Amino acid sequence: MIKNIFLFFIVISIYLTACNNDSSNTEQASVPTEEKQLRDAITHYPDSFVLKENLIQYFRNNINFGQAIIETERLIQKDTSNARLWDIKATLYFEKTDTINAIKAFERAIAIDAQPEYIMSLGSLYAETKNSLALVMADGLLQAPKAKAAKQALFIKGLYYSYTGDNEKAISFFDRCLALDYTNIMAYREKGICLYNTAKYKEAIQTLEKAVALQSTYDEGYYWMGRCYEKLNKPKEAIRNYQTALEIDHDYAEAKDALRRLGVQ
């Protein structure tokens, strides 16, 4: 739901002629080569926004969201009206599972520049936190044809009703979303979960099968099919799907727990 930051890493060779004392050598040796190259490049080209974004992406790629946020905040302090920086900060907080700060950052981005992609991201977070502003933002997208975001708006509405427990209404919006884009894997997943919540396990499986048909490595699709098969008292099928999910994502904790519950080590 949140857009990816696509960055191109520029490799620049730096020849250092300054003499360094032993302590500085030790400090430099402790810094990973790629990080050092990026920081050195920024020192030589301090006005390069791309290099600074690359440094943020470097920390993001290494799951060091805290440092990535620090680097982003340094840029924001110099350019508080840069909506893209607030979007980057929001995305980092989201990936750090800090929803509150992610929402605050997206709100700042939209206050500066109400781009449809920022509205979609914030609307999804509002939906997941059961904030009815999600519906307001979705309606805003639907009333702005130039945004070309009808399917995203319908998805946000479905997500909101799903999180607030109105599964039937959520399903109707996911169906409308899929009518506009039958390749929307997230909509299949969310619809499948709603069907699961209403004990329509066979229908849920049929829906989730469409998701994994579109993307055979969609681990969550297999996991939720496993949940459905468990409810249908079909442990063999459940185990097979949990194992498939775990083969795709070796760290899928819920799949591991489900297999242990079914006596599979």
C-alpha positions in Angstrom: 0.0 0.0 0.0 2.9 2.2 0.7 5.0 3.2 -2.5 8.6 2.0 -2.7 11.5 4.4 -3.0 13.4 3.5 -6.2 16.9 4.8 -6.0 20.0 4.4 -8.2 23.3 3.9 -6.3 26.2 5.9 -7.7 29.6 4.5 -7.1 32.4 7.1 -6.8 36.1 6.3 -6.1 37.6 8.7 -3.6 41.3 9.0 -3.1 42.2 10.4 0.4 45.5 12.2 0.7 45.0 13.5 4.3 47.0 11.8 7.0 44.9 10.1 9.7 45.8 9.2 13.2 45.3 5.7 14.6 42.0 6.5 16.3 40.4 7.9 13.1 41.7 4.9 11.2 40.0 2.6 13.7 36.8 4.6 13.4 36.8 4.5 9.6 37.5 0.7 9.6 34.4 0.2 11.7 32.2 1.9 9.1 30.9 -0.5 6.3 32.5 0.2 3.0 29.3 1.1 1.2 28.2 3.6 3.9 31.7 5.2 3.8 31.6 5.5 0.0 28.2 7.2 0.2 29.3 9.6 3.0 32.5 10.4 1.2 30.6 11.1 -2.0 28.2 13.4 -0.1 31.2 15.3 1.4 32.5 15.9 -2.1 29.0 16.7 -3.6 27.1 18.2 -0.7 24.3 19.5 -2.9 23.5 16.1 -4.4 20.0 15.1 -3.1 20.3 11.8 -4.9 23.3 10.8 -2.9 21.6 11.7 0.3 18.6 9.6 -0.7 20.9 6.8 -1.5 22.3 6.9 2.0 18.8 6.7 3.4 18.0 3.8 1.2 21.3 2.1 2.2 20.1 2.1 5.9 16.6 1.1 4.8 18.0 -1.9 2.9 19.9 -2.9 6.0 16.7 -2.7 8.1 18.3 0.2 10.1 15.2 2.3 10.0 16.2 4.4 13.0 19.4 5.7 11.3 17.4 6.1 8.0 14.9 8.3 9.8 17.8 10.3 11.4 19.3 11.0 8.0 15.9 12.0 6.6 15.2 14.4 9.5 18.6 16.1 8.8 17.4 16.8 5.3 13.9 17.9 6.5 15.6 20.4 8.9 17.1 22.1 5.9 14.0 21.9 3.7 10.8 21.6 5.8 8.5 22.1 2.9 9.7 19.2 0.9 6.7 16.8 0.7 8.8 14.0 -0.7 11.0 14.0 2.4 8.0 13.7 4.6 6.7 10.9 2.5 10.0 9.1 2.9 10.0 9.6 6.6 6.4 8.3 6.8 7.3 5.2 4.8 10.3 4.5 7.1 8.1 4.9 10.2 5.5 2.5 8.7 8.2 -0.1 8.0 9.4 0.4 11.6 5.8 -0.4 12.6 5.4 3.0 14.2 2.0 3.8 12.8 1.3 6.9 14.8 4.4 8.7 13.5 3.9 7.4 10.0 0.4 9.0 10.0 1.8 12.3 11.3 4.5 12.4 8.6 2.0 11.5 5.8 -0.3 14.3 7.1 2.6 16.8 6.8 3.3 15.6 3.3 -0.3 16.1 2.2 -0.5 19.5 3.9 2.4 20.5 1.7 1.4 18.8 -1.5 -1.8 16.7 -1.7 -0.5 14.1 -4.2 -2.9 11.1 -4.8 -0.2 8.6 -3.7 0.2 10.3 -0.3 -3.5 10.4 0.2 -3.7 6.7 -0.7 -1.0 5.8 1.8 -2.5 7.9 4.6 -6.0 6.6 3.8 -4.9 3.0 4.2 -3.3 3.8 7.6 -6.4 5.6 8.7 -8.4 2.5 7.7 -6.1 0.2 9.6 -6.5 2.3 12.7 -10.3 2.5 12.3 -10.2 6.2 11.7 -13.3 7.3 9.7 -11.2 9.9 7.9 -10.2 7.0 5.7 -13.7 7.2 4.1 -13.3 11.0 3.6 -10.0 10.5 1.9 -11.4 7.7 -0.3 -14.3 9.9 -1.3 -11.9 12.7 -2.2 -10.0 10.3 -4.5 -13.3 9.2 -6.1 -14.3 12.8 -6.7 -11.0 13.6 -8.4 -11.0 11.8 -11.8 -7.6 13.2 -12.6 -6.1 11.2 -9.7 -7.1 8.0 -11.5 -7.3 6.3 -8.1 -10.8 4.8 -8.0 -9.6 1.2 -7.4 -7.3 2.5 -4.5 -10.2 4.5 -3.0 -12.5 1.4 -3.1 -9.8 -0.7 -1.5 -9.3 1.9 1.3 -13.1 1.8 2.0 -13.0 -2.0 2.0 -10.1 -2.0 4.4 -11.8 0.4 6.7 -15.0 -1.7 6.9 -12.9 -4.8 7.4 -11.0 -3.4 10.3 -14.2 -2.0 11.9 -15.9 -5.4 11.6 -18.4 -4.9 8.8 -17.2 -7.8 6.7 -20.1 -7.9 4.3 -19.7 -4.2 3.4 -16.0 -4.6 3.1 -16.4 -7.5 0.7 -18.7 -5.4 -1.5 -16.0 -2.7 -1.8 -13.2 -5.3 -2.5 -15.4 -6.8 -5.2 -15.8 -3.3 -6.8 -12.1 -2.8 -6.5 -11.4 -6.2 -8.2 -13.9 -5.4 -11.0 -11.6 -2.5 -11.9 -8.4 -4.4 -11.4 -8.6 -8.2 -11.2 -4.8 -8.4 -10.5 -5.1 -6.7 -7.2 -3.6 -9.3 -4.9 -4.1 -7.3 -1.7 -7.8 -7.0 -2.5 -8.1 -10.8 -2.9 -6.3 -11.3 0.4 -8.5 -8.8 2.3 -11.6 -10.3 0.8 -10.4 -13.8 1.7 -9.9 -12.7 5.3 -13.4 -11.2 5.4 -14.9 -14.4 4.1 -12.8 -16.3 6.7 -14.2 -14.0 9.4 -17.8 -14.8 8.3 -17.0 -18.6 8.3 -17.3 -18.8 4.5 -14.1 -20.9 4.3 -14.7 -22.5 0.9 -15.4 -19.1 -0.7 -12.3 -17.7 1.0 -10.1 -20.5 -0.4 -11.5 -19.8 -3.9 -10.7 -16.1 -3.5 -7.2 -16.8 -2.2 -6.5 -19.3 -5.0 -6.9 -16.4 -7.4 -4.2 -14.4 -5.5 -1.6 -17.2 -5.6 -2.5 -17.9 -9.2 -1.4 -14.4 -10.0 1.7 -14.6 -7.8 2.8 -18.1 -6.9 5.2 -16.8 -4.2 2.4 -15.0 -2.3 3.1 -16.4 1.1 0.1 -14.8 2.8 -2.3 -16.3 0.3 -1.1 -19.8 1.2 -1.1 -19.0 4.9 -4.7 -17.9 4.9 -5.7 -20.9 2.8 -4.1 -23.0 5.5 -6.3 -21.2 8.1 -9.4 -22.0 6.1 -8.5 -25.7 5.6 -8.0 -26.0 9.4 -11.5 -24.6 9.9 -12.8 -27.2 7.4 -11.1 -29.9 9.4 -8.7 -30.7 6.6 -5.3 -30.9 8.4 -3.3 -32.3 5.4 -4.3 -29.5 3.1 -3.7 -27.0 5.9 -0.2 -28.3 6.6 0.6 -28.3 2.9 -0.3 -24.6 2.6 1.5 -23.6 5.8 4.6 -25.4 4.6 4.4 -23.6 1.2 4.1 -20.2 3.0 7.1 -21.1 5.1 9.1 -22.2 2.0 8.5 -18.8 0.6 9.3 -16.9 3.8 11.5 -18.9 6.1 10.7 -16.4 8.9 6.9 -16.5 8.7 6.2 -16.8 12.4 2.5 -17.4 12.1 3.0 -20.3 9.7 5.6 -21.9 12.1 3.1 -21.6 15.0 0.4 -23.1 12.9 2.5 -26.1 11.9 3.6 -26.7 15.5 -0.1 -26.5 16.5 -0.8 -29.3 14.0 2.1 -31.4 15.3 4.6 -30.6 12.5 8.1 -29.7 13.6 
